[in-house]
Amino acid sequence: MKMLILGGAASGKSAFAEKRAVERAKEQEESLTYLATLHPQSGGDTAERIKKHVAARAGKGFATVEWTDCQTLPQVKGVVLLEDLGNLVANYLYPLDAEASCEREKNGKACSADEALSFLLDKLQSLSAQASDLICVSNEISLGGNLPQAMRLYGEVLARLNAAWAAASEKAYAVVAGIEIALKS
């Protein structure tokens, strides 16, 4: 089963996603994998955010797999909670590791939104084929209107990835102020 859980910053989407993943794993007697896409060297409050998420998952049975190099595909199984699509998009468009730099950058070409979307959807479909369930958490960053010019490619790719994954998913939820709203079930 594929699922999208969408929400703004600090909306409660992660807690809801963890709850759904744990429920699905128990129902199906499957293992739980947390697929972490936040690069630990992203700067800002990254270390604090990672600690917070690790603490929230403690005792729930998640095995954590870091996936910050989007060029490789991690091996997963069971119920997989991918947190989050926003970081996955950033890892593809703006890799921190020069060794992981995407082929398009090596050739001096800017990435198009279509190329990024196609690449990332292919990775998500491949992950879904390995897992019994793939639950993707994502950010909603453009409800407030236009993004600054420097963020437009990122915003477009993320919005289109959210829409495509919602369409491909059996279930989709929005979380607003800690309240989950079924968009598709």
Buried (B, 14 or more C-beta within 10 A) or exposed (E): BBBBBBBBEEBBBBEBBBEBBBEBBEEEEBBBBBBBBBBEEBEEEBEEEBEEBEEEBEEBBBEEBBBBBBBEEBEBEBBBBBBBBBBBBBBBBBBBEEEBEBEBBEEEEEBEBEBBBEBBBEBBEEBBEBBBBBBBBBBBBBEEEEBEEEEEBBBBBBBBBBEBBBEBBEBBBBBBEEEBEEBEE
